[in-house]
Amino acid sequence: MSTKILAAALLAAALALPLPVPGLTVQAVAADAALKAQVESVLREHPEVMMDVLREHSEELFLIMREGSQKAQRRTVATQWQADLDVPKNVNLKNRITRGGAEAPVTIVAYSDFTCPYCEQAAFTVNSMLKHYGSTLRFVFKNYPLASHEHARTASEYFVAASMQNAEKAWQFYDAVFAGRAALTAQGEEFLRFTAEAVGLDVARLTADAKGSAVKAIIDEDIREAQELGFSGTPYFLVNNIVVRGALPFDLFSEAVEMALDHENKKQ
């Protein structure tokens, strides 16, 4: 076998190795170290082999790099969350309808836009978390309709008006609007009226209240609060004092909940 072929084989073998895992035997660690030394030696003598092998194993290399990047990002996020825990956030929850446990140790506050696709995704994740954590978790929705999103403000007006009318039906309306986000963006207020009627709200009262000063004041307060917290897009969440940015997957979002819950338990 030529030296160049041997070099390629060694590098390919190195790329094919699984990522290190806890509990490896001393012999396994030594074997990995020996292979690494061989690869480094061959590459010093035949650097041209690198590009050939990388082209043939680009997918494996990409997966290794992506996993390393994701782990680094998670460590960065966790560090920021730890720093957030003892930094109080100025949030007004008075007279807001809630989901979950009324006396829950952890509260998720969403700053969200009914027309935003990422907010739709996050809404389903939050609902899954509420089912998973039960009375341990409380949820409050705050309105952050972006000015650039058509129908966003109107949807928020309808939700706030619905919450003034009937909390249970307002949450049904919330679920239906996010589930029908595509129809909302296409049909606007017509879709909102149809959805309100479908969940049993008084549509005549709802449309009148939606344009009233009380609803406007609540939405304006939510927007101002989000801006004061430095939230420039949607969705954003507070998990107690932890700032969560974007539509995170369930496993990562739940890490914020667990961190907040552990922090609360240590206070007792």
C-alpha angles and dihedrals in degrees: 000000000000121000091244093053090047090052091051091049093051094049092046090051091051092051091048093055115109118245114273115275132194118263100038115157121247089249093053092049091049092050091052091049091050092051091048090052091050092050093049091049094049094046091053088057097038110026091161089072091069097074093045093053094041090055090052094045101033094127094053091047092048091052092050092049093046093051091049091049092049092051091050091050092050091051090051092049093047091051091052092047091052089053090050096054097085098034107098118223120214103233128156112216097163115134093000121137115242141199125213129018115002091212097034117153091223125052125191114203115192125205100197149153122224092216096050114104092210090052089052090054092047092049091060090047091052091049089053090050092050089055091046098047099033115183091001090077135057125191131205124181119214123190120242104163109179114229091228092059114087114225092010095111092044091052090051091049090054093048094050091046089049091051089056090053105043127346097207093049090044090059090048087052090049092053093046094048093051091044089052097040092131091054090047092055091048101041105024118188093005089065091047093053091047092050093047091053091047093057092046103256122149097255097192092053091041096055091048094048092046091067095042128112094247092059092044091052093053094049093045089051091050092051093047091048092051091049092049088053089054096249108154101173143015142310108026126158139193115213096193096302097339114109112220117192124204136347100318122188117256095258095054095040089051089056088064090050092049091048092051092045092050089049091052093047091054090057091062 
